[in-house]
Amino acid sequence: MTELKVPSHVAIILDGNGRWAAKRGLPRKLGHKAGCEALEQIVEDAARLGIKVLSIYAFSTENWKRTKEEVGALMQLFRYYIPRLRKRCFEGNIKVETIGDMSLFDEDLIRGINELKRDTRDFSRMTFVLGLNYGARDEIRRAVVRLAEQVKAGTLEPEAITEQMISQNLDTAVLKYPDPDLLIRTSGEQRLSNFMLWQCAYTEMYFPELLWPDFKKADLVRAIEIYNGRDRRYGGRNEADNGK
């Protein structure tokens, strides 16, 4: 059996928690709780498989449009999840980072997340990235504002702006790792939904029908197997194309 080439950076859009609950006649918040429990295990599984960065879409800039009750339940779930994540990270030598603008979260939640980031900053087995109040368009907007401020100050010429400079001003610049090799979105939906638009320009994508709470290690391995079967050309071509 050919040994799998494990992608360095895997990004996941955790979709289907609400539908998972609805299929079972349960409140949506219990679907989100089941999704958190699935995520706990996948974090450990990803580290054991040798993935170096696991990025997940935890709460988007658009999620504020949900009902006040559901948003409140999600915030309570984050409070429940952070101590459990801390335990997993300390046991597994896993570093936590965040992308997005957390300023709209309650102070206690911001404090808890920042403490988790601080206390795991020297861990090196895997980096676990939480997208919190994250939206790719907002991320790019904020990067453009930072570059525009340099232009306004006279320290940067507009024509000197490069793709690398834009990347260096995105939230993901803190990761010190390449863009995602593989993006997985569960529940069969086939769209990015404003997640890592810049970073996923050449990312391989996989859309399993499974709802997120049902996603297991075997499904992650299957995604990696499919990734191994892809021919990543980054806009170029290889000899097998025969000039096509």
C-alpha positions as CSV (number, residue, x, y, z in Angstrom):
1,M,0.0,0.0,0.0
2,T,1.4,3.4,-1.0
3,E,2.0,5.6,2.0
4,L,-0.2,8.7,2.2
5,K,1.3,12.1,1.7
6,V,-0.3,14.1,4.5
7,P,-1.1,17.7,3.7
8,S,0.7,20.2,5.9
9,H,-2.3,22.5,6.2
10,V,-5.9,21.4,6.3
11,A,-8.9,23.8,6.5
12,I,-12.4,22.7,7.5
13,I,-15.8,24.4,7.2
14,L,-17.8,22.7,9.8
15,D,-21.2,22.5,8.2
16,G,-24.4,20.6,9.1
17,N,-24.7,20.9,12.9
18,G,-28.2,22.4,12.7
19,R,-29.4,19.8,10.1
20,W,-27.9,17.0,12.2
21,A,-30.0,18.2,15.2
22,A,-33.1,18.7,13.0
23,K,-32.9,15.1,11.7
24,R,-33.0,13.9,15.3
25,G,-35.8,16.3,16.5
26,L,-33.3,18.1,18.7
27,P,-32.7,21.9,19.3
28,R,-30.0,23.4,17.1
29,K,-27.8,24.1,20.1
30,L,-27.4,20.4,20.7
31,G,-26.3,20.0,17.1
32,H,-23.6,22.6,17.8
33,K,-22.6,20.8,21.0
34,A,-22.3,17.5,19.0
35,G,-20.2,19.4,16.5
36,C,-17.8,20.6,19.2
37,E,-17.4,17.1,20.4
38,A,-16.6,15.9,16.9
39,L,-14.1,18.7,16.6
40,E,-12.4,17.7,19.8
41,Q,-11.6,14.3,18.4
42,I,-10.7,15.5,14.9
43,V,-8.1,17.9,16.5
44,E,-6.4,14.9,18.1
45,D,-6.7,12.7,15.0
46,A,-5.2,15.4,12.8
47,A,-2.2,15.8,15.1
48,R,-1.7,12.0,15.1
49,L,-1.9,11.9,11.3
50,G,0.9,14.5,11.1
51,I,-1.0,17.5,9.9
52,K,0.9,20.6,10.9
53,V,-1.9,23.2,10.7
54,L,-5.6,22.6,11.1
55,S,-7.8,25.7,10.5
56,I,-11.5,25.6,11.1
57,Y,-14.4,28.1,10.5
58,A,-15.8,28.4,14.0
59,F,-17.8,31.6,13.8
60,S,-18.2,33.8,10.7
61,T,-18.9,37.5,10.4
62,E,-22.2,36.4,8.9
63,N,-23.2,34.3,11.9
64,W,-24.3,37.4,13.8
65,K,-27.4,37.4,11.5
66,R,-28.7,34.2,13.2
67,T,-31.3,34.5,16.0
68,K,-30.2,36.1,19.3
69,E,-30.9,32.8,21.0
70,E,-28.6,30.8,18.6
71,V,-25.8,33.3,18.8
72,G,-26.0,33.3,22.6
73,A,-26.0,29.5,22.6
74,L,-22.8,29.5,20.4
75,M,-21.1,31.9,22.8
76,Q,-21.9,29.7,25.7
77,L,-20.6,26.7,23.8
78,F,-17.3,28.5,23.2
79,R,-17.1,29.0,27.0
80,Y,-17.8,25.3,27.5
81,Y,-15.3,24.3,24.8
82,I,-12.2,26.4,25.7
83,P,-11.3,24.4,28.9
84,R,-11.8,21.1,27.1
85,L,-9.6,22.4,24.2
86,R,-7.0,23.5,26.7
87,K,-6.8,20.0,28.1
88,R,-6.5,18.5,24.6
89,C,-3.8,21.0,23.6
90,F,-1.7,20.4,26.7
91,E,-1.9,16.7,26.3
92,G,-1.2,16.8,22.6
93,N,1.4,19.6,22.4
94,I,-0.9,21.7,20.2
95,K,-0.6,25.4,19.7
96,V,-3.8,27.6,19.3
97,E,-4.1,30.6,17.1
98,T,-7.0,32.7,15.9
99,I,-8.0,34.6,12.8
100,G,-10.8,37.1,12.6
101,D,-11.8,40.1,14.7
102,M,-12.8,39.0,18.2
103,S,-13.5,42.6,19.4
104,L,-17.3,42.0,19.3
105,F,-17.1,39.1,21.7
106,D,-17.7,39.5,25.4
107,E,-14.6,40.4,27.5
108,D,-14.5,37.1,29.4
109,L,-14.5,35.1,26.2
110,I,-11.8,37.2,24.6
111,R,-9.7,36.8,27.8
112,G,-10.2,33.0,27.9
113,I,-9.2,32.6,24.2
114,N,-6.2,34.9,24.5
115,E,-5.0,33.0,27.6
116,L,-5.3,29.8,25.7
117,K,-3.2,31.2,22.9
118,R,-0.6,32.5,25.3
119,D,-0.4,29.3,27.3
120,T,0.1,27.1,24.2
121,R,2.4,29.4,22.2
122,D,5.4,27.2,22.7
123,F,3.7,24.0,21.6
124,S,4.9,22.6,18.3
125,R,3.2,19.4,17.3
126,M,0.4,21.1,15.4
127,T,-1.2,24.5,15.2
128,F,-5.0,24.7,15.6
129,V,-6.5,27.8,14.1
130,L,-9.9,29.0,15.1
131,G,-11.7,31.4,12.7
132,L,-13.7,33.6,15.2
133,N,-15.8,36.4,13.8
134,Y,-13.9,35.7,10.7
135,G,-14.8,36.7,7.1
136,A,-12.3,36.7,4.3
137,R,-13.7,39.9,2.7
138,D,-13.3,41.6,6.1
139,E,-9.8,40.2,6.5
140,I,-8.8,41.5,3.0
141,R,-10.4,44.9,3.8
142,R,-8.4,45.2,7.0
143,A,-5.2,44.2,5.1
144,V,-5.9,46.9,2.5
145,V,-6.5,49.5,5.2
146,R,-3.1,48.7,6.7
147,L,-1.4,49.1,3.4
148,A,-3.3,52.3,2.6
149,E,-2.2,53.8,5.8
150,Q,1.4,53.2,4.8
151,V,0.7,54.8,1.4
152,K,-0.9,57.8,3.2
153,A,2.1,58.1,5.5
154,G,4.4,58.2,2.4
155,T,6.3,55.0,3.4
156,L,4.9,52.9,0.6
157,E,4.3,53.6,-3.1
158,P,1.0,52.1,-4.4
159,E,2.8,50.4,-7.4
160,A,5.2,48.7,-4.9
161,I,2.4,46.7,-3.3
162,T,2.9,43.0,-4.1
163,E,0.9,39.8,-3.5
164,Q,3.3,38.9,-0.8
165,M,2.8,42.2,1.0
166,I,-1.0,41.5,1.0
167,S,-0.5,38.0,2.4
168,Q,1.8,39.4,5.1
169,N,-1.1,41.7,6.2
170,L,-3.7,39.0,6.4
171,D,-4.7,37.4,9.7
172,T,-3.1,34.1,8.6
173,A,0.4,35.7,8.5
174,V,0.8,34.7,12.2
175,L,0.8,31.0,11.2
176,K,4.2,31.0,9.5
177,Y,2.9,28.1,7.3
178,P,1.8,27.8,3.7
179,D,-1.8,28.4,2.6
180,P,-4.2,25.4,3.0
181,D,-3.3,22.3,0.9
182,L,-6.8,20.8,1.4
183,L,-10.1,22.3,2.3
184,I,-13.0,20.1,3.5
185,R,-16.6,21.3,3.8
186,T,-19.0,18.8,5.2
187,S,-22.7,18.4,4.5
188,G,-22.3,18.4,0.7
189,E,-22.4,22.2,0.3
190,Q,-19.9,23.3,-2.4
191,R,-19.0,26.9,-1.6
192,L,-16.4,28.7,0.4
193,S,-18.8,31.0,2.2
194,N,-16.3,33.8,2.7
195,F,-13.6,31.5,4.3
196,M,-10.0,32.1,3.3
197,L,-10.7,33.4,-0.2
198,W,-7.2,34.7,-0.7
199,Q,-5.4,31.7,0.8
200,C,-7.5,29.0,-1.0
201,A,-6.5,30.2,-4.6
202,Y,-4.8,26.8,-5.3
203,T,-6.2,24.7,-2.5
204,E,-7.7,21.3,-3.3
205,M,-11.3,21.0,-2.1
206,Y,-13.4,18.1,-0.9
207,F,-17.1,18.1,-0.2
208,P,-18.3,15.0,1.6
209,E,-22.1,14.6,2.1
210,L,-21.6,13.8,5.9
211,L,-23.0,16.3,8.4
212,W,-20.2,17.6,10.6
213,P,-21.1,15.8,13.8
214,D,-20.8,12.5,11.9
215,F,-17.3,13.3,10.5
216,K,-14.8,10.8,12.0
217,K,-11.1,10.0,11.6
218,A,-11.8,7.6,8.8
219,D,-13.5,10.4,6.9
220,L,-10.4,12.6,7.4
221,V,-8.2,9.8,6.1
222,R,-10.5,9.4,3.1
223,A,-10.2,13.1,2.4
224,I,-6.4,12.8,2.5
225,E,-6.6,9.8,0.2
226,I,-8.6,11.8,-2.4
227,Y,-6.1,14.7,-2.0
228,N,-3.3,12.3,-2.8
229,G,-5.0,11.5,-6.1
230,R,-5.1,15.1,-7.2
231,D,-2.5,16.7,-9.5
232,R,-1.6,20.0,-8.1
233,R,-0.3,22.2,-10.9
234,Y,-0.7,25.7,-9.5
235,G,-1.8,27.0,-12.9
236,G,1.0,25.3,-14.8
237,R,1.2,21.9,-16.4
238,N,3.3,18.8,-16.2
239,E,4.8,16.4,-18.7
240,A,1.8,14.1,-18.6
241,D,-0.2,16.9,-20.3
242,N,1.7,16.2,-23.6
243,G,1.3,19.8,-24.5
244,K,-2.4,20.0,-23.9
